[in-house]
Structures are given as structure tokens and as C-alpha cells.
Amino acid sequence: MNLQVSILEKMNRIVVFLLIIVPVISFVINFVSWLRFGVDVPLLDDMRQYSQNAAGRMDWSYITTPANDTLYSVGLIFDALAFRFLDGNSIAYQAISMIAVLGGILYLQWRLLALCTDNYVTRAMAFAATIFMLQPDSYWGLQNMAFHQAVPVLCSLLIVYLVLSKLNYRFSSVLIFLIATVSGFTYTSGAFANFSILSALIILVATLDSEKTARIKYSAIAMFIPTLLSVAAQLWVLIWVQHGTHRPDAPMAYPWESDFWYFMLGKVGRSLMLPMEFPELSMIVSIGALVLSSLVAVFALYEAAKKEVGSSLWKISVAYLCVFGVVSLYLCIITAGRANLRPESLNLPKDIFLYGFARFHFFWACVLWPWVVALLVELFLVKKSSVNHRFMLSAVSVVLLSSLVVNSKIMDHPSFYRTTKQMRLDILSCLSNGVSRGIPFECPSLHPRLNMLNVYYTSLEAGASYAMLVARAQIPLGSNDPRPLFRLTDEADKVIYQNATPENKGAKGVLLETSVDPMMIVNIGDGNALKGCWELQINGSYHLDGQNFGQLFYKPSGSNSFSEADSQGNILPAGDGVFSINARSKKGFENMIRFDPVIGAGSVLIKQLEVRCVLKDPGGVLMY
């Protein structure tokens, strides 16, 4: 009998390991898929910093300016640091935030479960439910700054962990104060998550014996000031800045309206990866999940009030109350602000329900499911079961988890990132085509209404990494669309040569015999010909006997002399070749340029040299 029990225990531990490892594997696949299919293109709200010429800014006036219904000073600091150290590179930024935030949430779920219960079956079954928060299309894969909205989840779990831990209460109180401040000023949801946890702690202090609540009391005191300040600041944004709505034509939804609940149920359904193909069935399951989680919250409150402080069931109940409050309040806020953003044609209950599946706001609900499992398993199943029953419970859980993985897209991260890759490549194509035309243009998939010609040049000047990926189509030599301001074969007599002697000038170009530092100085039109030009393009063709270096010098408007600072150069390979050099100046240019075809003595045939203005005024930030 003992041998049989021992074998079952070993088998059970193997099964438990499978329950734990599946979410970890999902996270790794998610991360690797992003590295594999990610393209360095910011999207939608990410473009705000570039359109405002604010990339890298961390000054007080900038980080305290609200946008998109929130005061997100900490989020703006994250973005500024990403620009300063990563040039805003989307692949690197999202990879770092995925490890730090999503990986941090996953790790904290495990640490908090381990803190609350010693039973490895409870921990494993609950941790397996973290698979829902790792599903594709959450805060990673699209906008870089989307992860801001997940930071309060990380902070909330960390606060709950510190409340329940045995860390020195003075030290943990300082940490709670700092974490609550970060949470409250990273996004609106963080302030109200603080409020929810603080409310739960106050309820516990009021219902438990005073000698047992010292740690909880200190934690509540530590949270009070950052919660008060952040809630007040975010309410100011919501009420006085946004006037109570996300969009003027979309009023708030309220709990006494059925649409409110249909939309919220959609978020619950999406968090459980329920099939959209069967909306009625998915809605019924979502109702069941919402009712169950609410009933469990009532039971958790009862258990937290009557159980011995510090017991496994008490700690799980406290953690559940805090997480349930955070998630519930978040869903109410999101539903109130977004349920009426839907198109007017969506009025049927199932349509509103399915509309609730959209976007990443479901993520917060996913954080609750491990705690529903933990409390139910700890209370009803594990404590009262034999080794055989615990093994069967774990085995059934593995079967259910395997079925979910096989029959849904919950771990199909490569497919999602392939889709986003193609979207980003299409955006790059739009940018390349538009910038090559040199007139104001829009890329709706990138950001509607923005004049991307203006934003591109602002980004390029700032040093944004994505701007370096935009391929500019070079104007072919000999083209008259647009006609060049200067063409060597037509106007060779307008060139002044220094340290170079033209041996032959004509339709085939100019053959130069050069000494050290030869120069070709070209006057282009009258003195104002290039005043309104933002970008020059110099194209040419040549023949060299050996590799050399060609350099263009230009004078921004107001400059009196040429300088190395205002120059661009290219290596010119031996033989016949072509080159193209671009120069940019928002102030415009003086009407004189200098081209040094080589750097030493020798012979060089300049077959052609053409000068064009490829960009005048790029227009305002908005298209209309």
C-alpha cells in the first residue's frame, strides 16, 4: 500500500510539473515569436511623441500633461528612457517590457501562490490558469506603450505579496508607498487599483481583531497618500479634462443599462478564450464565470474574517479579495467608458457581447482566474482528498489544459505575430512610397489623420530607429520629373573648379585631373532658389580607376562658409558607378553647394551631376 502511494505521489509530481511548465512554455514562445516576427515600427499612440516632437522628453510640464483619458507620468518616463537608450526601437522596447511586466506578473502569481499555500497541487492547478493571461493579442505585439496598462497589475500583485509576506513591515511599507505611487501615475487604472486594494485592507482591519492586523494597518497607511493623490489626479483628468467621456459622441454606460453588462461579459468571455463562433453559449459561460467569481468573493470575505490570520485559506482569501476588487473595478471603468464606442449598427445583445471581445482590456480579468481556482481547490478538493484523488485531480487538470492548448489559439503566438508583421511591413511600404513622393500623406494603419511626411522628418531628425528603415526611392539620373535645379551636362560652365583641371567638358561629362582636395563649386539659381527647400538630393555618375571618397558640402540658410558639420559623404567604388547624397535643413539652404569628387590627386570622370530639391515644406502635423 505504501509503495502504491509512493508511486502515485511521484506520478502526481510529474503531472504537477506539466501544469506548471505549460504557462512558462507559452511565455517563452510569446517572447521568441516577437523577436522572430517583430518589425521596428511604432503604431497609433506611439506616434504621439514624434508628432509632438517630444521623443525623449522627461520635463515636468510634459510628463504631467494628460492624454487618452489618463495622467501617465510614469509611462511617459518609460517611453522617454526607451527613446534615449534604444532610439525608440519597438522590438527591443517590447521585448524588455514583456520580460519585465508580463514575466513579472507571471512570476508574482507563482510567488504569491507559494506564499499563500504549501500544497503543491493547489499551486500547480492555480498557476496553470495563468495560461489565459498569456494568450496572444494582449498588451504586446502592437503599440509599444500598451504595456503601460499592465504595469498596475504588476504593482497590485506586488503590493498584495508585501502585505502577506513576513518582510520587515517598515521596509515593506516604504516599498508599498513607492509601488502604489508608480501604479497610480502609470495609468488611470492604477489609481483605482490602489483604491480597491486600500478598501480591502480597511475592511480587513475593521473586521479582524486589532492585535492581528498591525501589518495590514501599516500597509493601508503606506498606501493612503499615493492612493489619495493618484485618484484625485485621475478623477481630475476624467471629469475636468475629458468631461466624463472617452469621446464626446459616446456617453458613459451605466450598470443599470443592459449594454453595460453585455459588454463586460464580452471582456470576461475573451479572457477565457471562449469561441466567438457560438456567442450565445459563450455568453452563458461568461455569466457563469462572473457569478461564480462574485460568489467566491463573498465566501473569501467570510473566510478572511473568521479564519486564523496567517493560515493558508486566510491568505488565499485575502489575496482573492484584493485581486477580485482590482479586476472588478477595472472592468466597470472600462465598460463605462467604452461600451458606447461601438458602431450604431451593433445593438443586439450578442453583437455587444462580441464587441466586448475586442482589444486588450480583457487582460485584467485573466489575472483573477488562478485565484478562483486556488480558493476552490484549497477549500473543497485538496484538503479533504486522498493521494489517489489528488492525482486524479491533477491528471484531469492536465487533460483540460492540453485540450485548451490543442483546440484553441491560446498558445498560437507565431500566427498572431506573423499577422502583425505583415501589417507593419505594409506600413513601411506606405511610409516609403509617401516619403519618396515628397508631399504630405497619410498612413491610416499607422495613425489616422497624421501627416506622416511631417512626422517622418521629425522622427528622422530626432534619431528614431524606425525612420532609418524607411527606404527612399532615388530619382533616376536624367529624369525630368522633377526637373533638376542643376545638371552638369547642360550647365558645365556654371561650375567653379578648385585644385582640379577640367580636361574635357561635354555631353559625356567632365574629365578632371585633380590635385589634393579637389572641389567643384556650383551656384544654383538666384540667392533665394533654395531658401524654401528642406532637403536636397544630389545624384551623379562617375568612372574611377581606384576606390575613392566623394563628399557633398552645403550651407544651411544663413551660413557663410562650408564646414564638415554640414556635409555628407559616400565611398565611391572603382570603375563605373553612381551615387546619391541627401542633405536636410529646416532653415533651407544657401544657393551654393560644393562637391569634392575625390580626396587626392588623379583622374576622375564625372559623367553626370544633378541637384534637386526633393522636399519643400512638409506641411503641418495633421492632414485635416
C-alpha positions as CSV (number, residue, x, y, z in Angstrom):
1,M,0.0,0.0,0.0
2,N,2.8,2.4,0.9
3,L,4.6,1.5,-2.3
4,Q,1.4,2.3,-4.3
5,V,1.1,5.7,-2.5
6,S,4.7,6.5,-3.2
7,I,4.3,5.7,-6.9
8,L,1.2,7.9,-7.1
9,E,3.0,10.7,-5.3
10,K,5.8,10.6,-7.9
11,M,3.4,10.4,-10.8
12,N,1.4,13.3,-9.3
13,R,4.6,15.4,-9.1
14,I,5.2,14.8,-12.7
15,V,1.7,15.8,-13.6
16,V,2.0,18.9,-11.4
17,F,5.2,19.8,-13.2
18,L,3.4,19.7,-16.5
19,L,0.7,22.0,-15.1
20,I,3.4,24.5,-14.1
21,I,5.6,24.3,-17.2
22,V,2.9,24.9,-19.8
23,P,2.4,28.6,-18.9
24,V,6.2,29.0,-18.8
25,I,6.5,27.5,-22.3
26,S,3.7,29.8,-23.5
27,F,5.6,32.8,-22.2
28,V,8.8,31.7,-23.9
29,I,7.0,31.1,-27.2
30,N,5.4,34.5,-26.9
31,F,8.8,36.2,-26.4
32,V,10.6,34.3,-29.1
33,S,7.8,34.9,-31.6
34,W,8.0,38.6,-31.0
35,L,11.8,38.6,-31.6
36,R,11.3,36.5,-34.7
37,F,8.4,38.4,-36.3
38,G,8.7,41.8,-34.8
39,V,9.3,44.8,-37.1
40,D,10.6,48.1,-35.7
41,V,7.5,50.3,-36.5
42,P,5.7,52.2,-33.8
43,L,1.9,52.3,-34.0
44,L,-1.0,54.6,-33.2
45,D,-0.5,56.2,-29.8
46,D,3.3,55.5,-30.1
47,M,3.4,58.2,-32.8
48,R,2.2,60.9,-30.4
49,Q,5.7,61.6,-29.1
50,Y,7.0,62.0,-32.6
51,S,4.1,64.1,-33.9
52,Q,4.7,66.4,-30.9
53,N,8.4,66.5,-31.4
54,A,8.6,65.2,-27.8
55,A,10.6,62.0,-28.1
56,G,12.9,61.6,-25.1
57,R,11.3,64.4,-23.1
58,M,11.1,64.0,-19.3
59,D,10.5,67.6,-18.2
60,W,7.8,68.2,-15.6
61,S,5.4,70.1,-18.0
62,Y,5.5,67.2,-20.5
63,I,5.0,64.3,-18.1
64,T,2.2,66.0,-16.3
65,T,0.2,66.6,-19.4
66,P,-2.7,64.1,-19.6
67,A,-3.7,62.2,-22.8
68,N,-6.1,59.4,-23.7
69,D,-8.2,59.8,-20.5
70,T,-5.2,59.4,-18.2
71,L,-2.3,61.1,-16.4
72,Y,0.5,58.7,-17.2
73,S,3.7,60.4,-16.0
74,V,5.5,57.1,-15.2
75,G,4.5,55.7,-18.6
76,L,6.0,58.8,-20.3
77,I,9.2,58.4,-18.4
78,F,9.4,54.7,-19.6
79,D,8.9,55.9,-23.2
80,A,11.5,58.6,-22.8
81,L,14.1,56.2,-21.4
82,A,13.3,53.8,-24.3
83,F,14.0,56.5,-26.8
84,R,17.1,57.8,-25.1
85,F,18.7,54.3,-24.7
86,L,17.0,52.3,-27.5
87,D,16.2,55.1,-30.1
88,G,12.6,54.0,-29.6
89,N,13.3,50.6,-31.2
90,S,9.9,48.7,-31.0
91,I,11.4,45.3,-31.0
92,A,13.8,46.0,-28.1
93,Y,11.3,48.0,-26.1
94,Q,8.5,45.5,-26.3
95,A,10.9,42.6,-25.6
96,I,12.1,44.4,-22.4
97,S,8.6,45.3,-21.3
98,M,7.4,41.7,-22.0
99,I,10.1,40.2,-19.8
100,A,9.8,42.9,-17.0
101,V,6.0,43.3,-16.9
102,L,4.4,40.1,-18.3
103,G,7.2,37.9,-17.0
104,G,7.0,39.8,-13.7
105,I,3.2,39.2,-13.4
106,L,3.7,35.5,-14.2
107,Y,6.5,35.3,-11.6
108,L,4.5,37.1,-8.9
109,Q,1.5,34.9,-9.5
110,W,3.7,31.9,-8.6
111,R,5.4,33.6,-5.7
112,L,2.1,34.8,-4.3
113,L,0.5,31.3,-4.7
114,A,3.6,29.8,-3.0
115,L,3.3,32.3,-0.2
116,C,-0.4,31.6,0.4
117,T,-0.4,27.7,0.3
118,D,2.1,24.9,0.9
119,N,0.0,22.5,-1.1
120,Y,1.8,21.9,-4.4
121,V,-1.4,20.6,-6.1
122,T,-3.2,23.8,-5.3
123,R,-0.3,25.9,-6.5
124,A,0.1,24.0,-9.8
125,M,-3.6,24.0,-10.7
126,A,-3.9,27.7,-10.0
127,F,-0.7,28.5,-11.8
128,A,-1.9,26.6,-14.8
129,A,-4.8,29.1,-15.1
130,T,-2.2,31.8,-15.8
131,I,-2.2,30.4,-19.4
132,F,-5.2,32.7,-20.0
133,M,-3.2,35.9,-19.4
134,L,-0.5,34.7,-21.8
135,Q,-2.8,34.4,-24.8
136,P,-1.9,36.3,-28.0
137,D,-3.0,39.8,-28.8
138,S,-2.8,41.3,-25.3
139,Y,-0.6,44.3,-24.5
140,W,2.3,43.1,-26.7
141,G,2.6,42.9,-30.4
142,L,1.0,46.2,-31.4
143,Q,1.6,49.5,-29.6
144,N,4.8,49.9,-27.6
145,M,3.2,51.9,-24.9
146,A,0.3,49.4,-24.4
147,F,2.2,47.7,-21.6
148,H,1.7,50.8,-19.5
149,Q,-1.8,49.5,-18.8
150,A,-0.4,46.2,-17.4
151,V,2.1,47.9,-15.0
152,P,-0.7,48.5,-12.4
153,V,-1.4,44.7,-12.4
154,L,2.2,44.0,-11.6
155,C,2.2,46.7,-8.9
156,S,-1.1,45.4,-7.4
157,L,0.2,41.8,-7.1
158,L,3.4,43.1,-5.6
159,I,1.5,45.1,-3.0
160,V,-0.6,42.1,-2.1
161,Y,2.6,40.0,-1.8
162,L,4.2,42.5,0.5
163,V,1.0,42.7,2.7
164,L,1.0,38.9,3.2
165,S,4.8,38.4,3.4
166,K,6.9,38.3,6.5
167,L,9.2,41.0,5.3
168,N,10.0,43.7,7.9
169,Y,6.9,45.8,8.0
170,R,8.7,49.1,8.0
171,F,10.7,48.2,4.9
172,S,7.6,46.7,3.2
173,S,5.6,49.9,4.0
174,V,8.2,52.0,2.2
175,L,8.0,49.7,-0.8
176,I,4.2,49.7,-0.8
177,F,4.3,53.5,-0.8
178,L,6.6,53.6,-3.8
179,I,4.8,50.9,-5.7
180,A,1.4,52.5,-5.2
181,T,2.8,55.8,-6.5
182,V,4.2,54.1,-9.6
183,S,0.9,52.3,-10.2
184,G,-1.3,55.4,-9.7
185,F,0.6,57.5,-12.1
186,T,1.3,54.9,-14.8
187,Y,-2.3,54.8,-15.9
188,T,-5.8,55.7,-14.6
189,S,-6.5,52.0,-13.8
190,G,-3.5,52.0,-11.4
191,A,-5.0,54.7,-9.2
192,F,-8.3,52.8,-8.9
193,A,-6.5,49.5,-8.4
194,N,-4.8,51.2,-5.4
195,F,-8.2,52.4,-4.2
196,S,-9.6,48.9,-4.4
197,I,-6.7,47.3,-2.5
198,L,-6.8,50.0,0.1
199,S,-10.5,49.5,0.6
200,A,-10.0,45.7,1.0
201,L,-7.3,46.4,3.6
202,I,-9.5,48.8,5.5
203,I,-12.4,46.2,5.5
204,L,-9.9,43.6,6.9
205,V,-8.7,46.0,9.6
206,A,-12.3,46.7,10.6
207,T,-13.4,43.0,10.8
208,L,-10.4,41.4,12.4
209,D,-9.0,41.6,15.9
210,S,-6.8,44.7,16.2
211,E,-3.8,42.7,17.6
212,K,-3.8,40.6,14.4
213,T,-4.0,43.4,11.9
214,A,-0.9,45.5,12.7
215,R,0.8,44.6,9.4
216,I,-2.4,45.2,7.4
217,K,-2.8,48.5,9.1
218,Y,0.7,49.7,8.3
219,S,0.2,48.6,4.7
220,A,-3.0,50.6,4.4
221,I,-1.4,53.7,5.9
222,A,1.5,53.4,3.4
223,M,-1.0,53.2,0.5
224,F,-3.2,56.1,1.7
225,I,-1.3,59.1,0.4
226,P,-0.3,57.8,-3.1
227,T,-3.9,56.4,-3.5
228,L,-5.4,59.7,-2.5
229,L,-3.2,61.8,-4.8
230,S,-3.4,59.5,-7.8
231,V,-7.2,59.0,-7.6
232,A,-7.7,62.8,-7.3
233,A,-5.4,63.4,-10.2
234,Q,-7.0,60.8,-12.4
235,L,-10.5,62.0,-11.5
236,W,-9.4,65.5,-12.5
237,V,-8.5,64.1,-15.9
238,L,-11.7,62.1,-16.3
239,I,-14.1,64.9,-15.1
240,W,-12.5,68.2,-15.9
241,V,-10.3,67.3,-18.9
242,Q,-12.4,64.6,-20.6
243,H,-15.7,65.8,-19.3
244,G,-16.7,62.3,-18.2
245,T,-16.5,60.7,-21.7
246,H,-13.8,59.0,-23.8
247,R,-15.3,60.6,-26.9
248,P,-17.9,63.4,-27.0
249,D,-20.3,61.5,-29.1
250,A,-20.2,58.4,-26.9
251,P,-21.9,58.8,-23.4
252,M,-20.9,56.8,-20.4
253,A,-22.6,53.4,-19.9
254,Y,-24.0,52.6,-16.5
255,P,-24.7,49.4,-14.6
256,W,-28.5,49.9,-14.8
257,E,-28.2,49.6,-18.6
258,S,-28.1,46.1,-20.2
259,D,-25.5,47.2,-22.7
260,F,-23.1,47.7,-19.8
261,W,-23.3,44.0,-18.8
262,Y,-23.3,42.6,-22.3
263,F,-20.0,44.5,-23.0
264,M,-18.5,43.4,-19.7
265,L,-19.4,39.8,-20.3
266,G,-17.6,40.1,-23.6
267,K,-14.4,41.0,-21.7
268,V,-14.9,38.0,-19.4
269,G,-15.5,35.8,-22.4
270,R,-12.4,36.9,-24.2
271,S,-10.3,36.4,-21.0
272,L,-11.4,32.8,-21.0
273,M,-10.8,32.4,-24.8
274,L,-14.4,31.4,-25.4
275,P,-15.4,30.9,-29.0
276,M,-16.8,33.8,-30.9
277,E,-18.5,31.4,-33.3
278,F,-21.0,30.5,-30.6
279,P,-21.9,33.8,-29.0
280,E,-25.0,32.5,-27.1
281,L,-23.1,29.6,-25.5
282,S,-20.1,31.8,-24.7
283,M,-22.3,34.4,-23.1
284,I,-23.9,31.8,-20.8
285,V,-20.4,30.6,-19.8
286,S,-19.3,34.2,-19.2
287,I,-22.3,34.8,-17.0
288,G,-21.5,31.6,-15.0
289,A,-17.9,32.8,-14.6
290,L,-18.9,36.2,-13.5
291,V,-21.5,34.9,-11.0
292,L,-19.0,32.2,-9.7
293,S,-16.2,34.7,-9.1
294,S,-18.6,37.1,-7.3
295,L,-19.9,34.3,-5.0
296,V,-16.3,33.2,-4.3
297,A,-15.5,36.8,-3.4
298,V,-18.4,36.8,-0.8
299,F,-17.1,33.5,0.6
300,A,-13.5,34.8,0.6
301,L,-14.7,37.8,2.7
302,Y,-16.3,35.4,5.1
303,E,-13.2,33.2,5.3
304,A,-10.9,36.2,5.8
305,A,-13.0,37.4,8.7
306,K,-13.3,34.2,10.6
307,K,-10.1,32.2,9.8
308,E,-6.9,32.3,11.7
309,V,-4.8,35.1,10.4
310,G,-1.8,33.6,8.6
311,S,-3.4,30.3,7.7
312,S,-3.3,29.2,4.0
313,L,-7.0,29.7,3.5
314,W,-6.9,33.1,5.1
315,K,-4.0,34.2,2.9
316,I,-5.7,32.9,-0.2
317,S,-8.9,34.6,0.8
318,V,-7.2,38.0,1.3
319,A,-5.3,37.7,-2.0
320,Y,-8.5,36.8,-3.7
321,L,-10.4,39.8,-2.2
322,C,-7.7,42.2,-3.3
323,V,-7.4,40.8,-6.9
324,F,-11.2,40.5,-7.3
325,G,-11.7,44.1,-6.2
326,V,-8.9,45.3,-8.6
327,V,-10.3,43.4,-11.6
328,S,-14.0,44.2,-10.9
329,L,-13.4,47.9,-10.6
330,Y,-11.2,47.9,-13.7
331,L,-13.9,46.1,-15.7
332,C,-16.5,48.6,-14.5
333,I,-14.4,51.6,-15.5
334,I,-13.5,50.1,-18.9
335,T,-17.1,49.1,-19.6
336,A,-18.5,52.5,-18.6
337,G,-16.1,54.3,-20.9
338,R,-16.1,52.0,-23.9
339,A,-19.3,50.2,-24.2
340,N,-20.9,53.0,-26.2
341,L,-17.9,53.5,-28.5
342,R,-19.3,50.7,-30.7
343,P,-20.9,51.4,-34.1
344,E,-24.6,52.3,-34.1
345,S,-25.4,49.2,-36.0
346,L,-24.4,46.9,-33.1
347,N,-27.5,46.8,-30.9
348,L,-28.3,43.1,-30.4
349,P,-27.1,41.6,-27.1
350,K,-24.8,39.1,-28.9
351,D,-23.3,41.9,-31.0
352,I,-22.5,44.0,-28.0
353,F,-21.1,40.9,-26.3
354,L,-18.8,40.1,-29.2
355,Y,-17.8,43.8,-29.5
356,G,-16.5,43.4,-25.9
357,F,-14.0,40.8,-27.1
358,A,-12.0,43.4,-29.0
359,R,-8.8,44.9,-27.8
360,F,-6.6,44.1,-24.8
361,H,-8.7,45.2,-21.9
362,F,-9.6,41.5,-21.1
363,F,-6.1,41.0,-19.7
364,W,-7.0,42.1,-16.2
365,A,-9.8,39.6,-15.9
366,C,-7.3,36.8,-16.7
367,V,-5.3,37.7,-13.6
368,L,-8.3,36.6,-11.4
369,W,-8.8,33.1,-12.7
370,P,-5.8,31.5,-10.9
371,W,-7.2,32.8,-7.6
372,V,-10.7,31.4,-8.3
373,V,-9.0,28.0,-8.9
374,A,-6.7,28.4,-5.8
375,L,-9.5,29.1,-3.4
376,L,-11.9,26.5,-4.7
377,V,-9.3,23.8,-4.8
378,E,-7.8,24.6,-1.4
379,L,-11.2,24.7,0.2
380,F,-13.2,21.8,-1.3
381,L,-10.8,19.4,-3.0
382,V,-7.2,19.1,-1.8
383,K,-7.6,19.2,1.9
384,K,-10.2,16.5,2.0
385,S,-8.8,14.2,-0.6
386,S,-6.5,11.2,-0.6
387,V,-3.3,10.8,-2.7
388,N,-5.3,8.9,-5.3
389,H,-7.9,11.7,-5.5
390,R,-5.2,14.4,-5.7
391,F,-3.5,12.5,-8.6
392,M,-6.8,12.2,-10.4
393,L,-7.5,15.9,-9.9
394,S,-4.1,16.8,-11.3
395,A,-4.4,14.4,-14.2
396,V,-7.8,15.8,-15.1
397,S,-6.4,19.3,-15.0
398,V,-3.6,18.3,-17.4
399,V,-6.2,16.8,-19.8
400,L,-8.3,20.0,-19.7
401,L,-5.2,22.2,-20.1
402,S,-4.0,20.1,-23.1
403,S,-7.4,20.2,-24.7
404,L,-7.4,24.0,-24.3
405,V,-4.0,24.3,-25.9
406,V,-4.8,21.9,-28.8
407,N,-8.3,23.2,-29.6
408,S,-7.8,26.9,-29.3
409,K,-5.2,29.6,-30.3
410,I,-4.2,30.3,-26.7
411,M,-0.6,29.5,-27.5
412,D,-0.6,30.3,-31.2
413,H,1.7,33.3,-30.7
414,P,3.6,32.8,-34.0
415,S,0.4,33.2,-36.0
416,F,-0.5,36.4,-34.3
417,Y,2.9,38.0,-34.7
418,R,3.1,37.0,-38.4
419,T,-0.1,38.9,-38.9
420,T,1.3,42.0,-37.1
421,K,4.5,41.7,-39.1
422,Q,2.6,41.9,-42.4
423,M,0.7,44.9,-41.1
424,R,3.9,46.6,-40.1
425,L,5.6,45.8,-43.5
426,D,2.6,47.4,-45.2
427,I,3.0,50.5,-43.1
428,L,6.7,50.6,-44.0
429,S,5.7,50.4,-47.7
430,C,3.2,53.2,-47.2
431,L,5.9,55.3,-45.5
432,S,8.5,54.6,-48.2
433,N,6.1,55.5,-51.0
434,G,4.8,58.6,-49.3
435,V,8.2,60.0,-48.3
436,S,9.5,59.2,-51.8
437,R,6.7,61.4,-53.3
438,G,7.7,64.3,-51.0
439,I,4.2,65.6,-50.5
440,P,2.0,65.3,-47.3
441,F,0.5,61.9,-47.0
442,E,-1.4,59.7,-44.5
443,C,-0.9,56.0,-43.4
444,P,-4.2,55.2,-41.7
445,S,-3.0,51.9,-40.3
446,L,-0.1,53.7,-38.6
447,H,-2.1,56.7,-37.3
448,P,-5.2,58.2,-38.9
449,R,-5.1,61.9,-39.8
450,L,-1.4,62.4,-39.2
451,N,0.7,63.9,-41.9
452,M,3.4,61.3,-42.0
453,L,5.7,63.4,-44.1
454,N,6.0,65.9,-41.3
455,V,6.2,63.2,-38.6
456,Y,8.8,61.2,-40.6
457,Y,11.2,64.1,-40.8
458,T,10.6,65.0,-37.2
459,S,11.4,61.4,-36.3
460,L,14.4,61.2,-38.6
461,E,15.9,64.4,-37.0
462,A,15.3,63.0,-33.5
463,G,17.1,59.8,-34.4
464,A,14.1,57.4,-34.2
465,S,15.2,53.9,-35.3
466,Y,12.1,53.2,-37.3
467,A,12.8,56.2,-39.6
468,M,16.1,54.6,-40.7
469,L,14.1,51.7,-42.1
470,V,12.1,53.9,-44.5
471,A,13.5,53.3,-48.0
472,R,13.6,56.4,-50.1
473,A,13.2,55.9,-53.9
474,Q,16.0,57.7,-55.6
475,I,15.2,59.8,-58.6
476,P,16.9,58.3,-61.7
477,L,19.6,60.2,-63.4
478,G,18.4,62.0,-66.4
479,S,14.8,62.2,-65.1
480,N,12.9,65.5,-65.6
481,D,10.2,64.5,-63.0
482,P,11.1,66.7,-61.2
483,R,13.5,68.6,-63.3
484,P,16.8,69.2,-61.6
485,L,17.9,72.6,-60.5
486,F,21.3,71.9,-61.9
487,R,22.5,69.3,-64.4
488,L,26.2,69.1,-65.2
489,T,26.0,68.0,-68.8
490,D,23.7,71.0,-69.5
491,E,25.4,73.6,-67.3
492,A,29.1,72.6,-67.0
493,D,30.2,76.3,-67.4
494,K,28.5,77.2,-64.1
495,V,30.9,75.1,-62.1
496,I,34.0,76.6,-60.4
497,Y,36.9,74.1,-60.1
498,Q,39.5,74.3,-57.4
499,N,42.5,72.0,-57.2
500,A,41.2,70.4,-60.3
501,T,41.6,71.0,-64.0
502,P,38.7,70.1,-66.4
503,E,40.4,68.4,-69.4
504,N,37.2,67.7,-71.3
505,K,33.6,69.1,-70.9
506,G,30.6,68.0,-72.9
507,A,27.6,65.7,-73.1
508,K,29.6,62.8,-71.7
509,G,30.5,64.7,-68.5
510,V,33.7,66.3,-67.2
511,L,37.1,64.7,-67.1
512,L,39.1,66.1,-64.2
513,E,42.8,66.0,-63.4
514,T,43.0,66.6,-59.7
515,S,45.5,67.5,-57.1
516,V,44.9,67.2,-53.3
517,D,41.4,68.2,-52.1
518,P,39.7,68.9,-55.4
519,M,36.4,70.9,-55.4
520,M,33.5,71.5,-57.7
521,I,31.5,74.6,-56.5
522,V,28.1,75.1,-58.0
523,N,25.9,78.2,-57.9
524,I,22.2,77.2,-58.2
525,G,19.9,79.9,-59.5
526,D,19.5,83.2,-57.7
527,G,20.1,83.7,-54.0
528,N,16.7,82.5,-52.9
529,A,16.5,79.4,-55.0
530,L,16.9,77.0,-52.1
531,K,15.6,79.1,-49.2
532,G,12.4,77.1,-49.0
533,C,14.0,73.7,-49.6
534,W,14.1,71.3,-46.6
535,E,16.0,68.5,-48.4
536,L,18.4,68.4,-51.3
537,Q,19.3,65.3,-53.3
538,I,22.5,65.2,-55.3
539,N,22.7,62.3,-57.8
540,G,25.7,61.5,-60.0
541,S,27.6,59.0,-62.0
542,Y,31.4,58.6,-62.5
543,H,34.3,56.5,-63.6
544,L,37.3,55.9,-61.3
545,D,40.4,53.8,-61.6
546,G,40.5,53.1,-57.9
547,Q,38.2,53.4,-54.9
548,N,37.8,56.9,-53.5
549,F,35.5,59.1,-51.4
550,G,33.1,61.7,-52.6
551,Q,31.8,64.4,-50.3
552,L,29.0,67.0,-50.5
553,F,29.2,70.3,-48.6
554,Y,26.2,72.5,-48.3
555,K,25.3,75.7,-46.4
556,P,22.1,75.9,-44.4
557,S,20.4,79.2,-44.8
558,G,22.3,81.9,-43.0
559,S,25.7,80.1,-43.1
560,N,28.6,81.9,-44.6
561,S,31.0,79.0,-45.2
562,F,31.3,75.3,-45.8
563,S,32.0,73.1,-42.9
564,E,32.5,69.4,-42.1
565,A,29.4,69.5,-39.8
566,D,27.3,70.4,-42.8
567,S,28.5,67.7,-45.2
568,Q,27.6,64.1,-46.3
569,G,29.9,61.6,-48.0
570,N,29.9,58.3,-49.8
571,I,32.6,55.8,-50.7
572,L,32.9,55.6,-54.5
573,P,34.0,52.1,-55.6
574,A,36.4,51.7,-58.6
575,G,35.0,51.5,-62.1
576,D,31.8,52.9,-63.4
577,G,29.3,53.8,-60.6
578,V,26.5,56.1,-59.4
579,F,25.9,57.8,-56.1
580,S,23.2,59.7,-54.3
581,I,23.6,62.0,-51.4
582,N,20.8,63.8,-49.4
583,A,21.1,66.8,-47.2
584,R,18.5,68.2,-44.9
585,S,17.9,71.7,-43.3
586,K,14.7,73.0,-41.9
587,K,16.1,76.5,-42.4
588,G,16.6,76.0,-46.1
589,F,19.9,76.3,-48.0
590,E,22.1,78.9,-49.5
591,N,22.3,78.7,-53.3
592,M,25.8,77.3,-53.3
593,I,27.0,73.7,-52.9
594,R,30.4,72.1,-53.1
595,F,31.2,68.6,-54.3
596,D,34.6,67.0,-53.7
597,P,34.7,64.1,-56.1
598,V,37.9,62.5,-54.7
599,I,40.3,63.2,-51.9
600,G,43.6,63.1,-53.7
601,A,45.5,63.6,-57.0
602,G,44.5,61.6,-60.0
603,S,41.9,61.4,-62.8
604,V,38.1,61.1,-62.4
605,L,35.4,61.3,-65.0
606,I,32.2,62.9,-63.6
607,K,29.7,61.7,-66.1
608,Q,26.7,63.4,-64.5
609,L,25.8,65.5,-61.5
610,E,22.2,66.6,-60.8
611,V,20.9,68.7,-57.9
612,R,17.2,68.6,-56.9
613,C,15.0,69.9,-54.1
614,V,13.1,66.8,-53.0
615,L,11.2,68.3,-50.1
616,K,9.9,71.8,-49.6
617,D,7.5,72.4,-46.7
618,P,6.3,69.0,-45.3
619,G,3.1,70.6,-44.1
620,G,1.5,70.6,-40.7
621,V,1.2,67.6,-38.3
622,L,-2.4,66.9,-39.2
623,M,-3.7,66.1,-42.7
624,Y,-7.1,67.7,-41.9
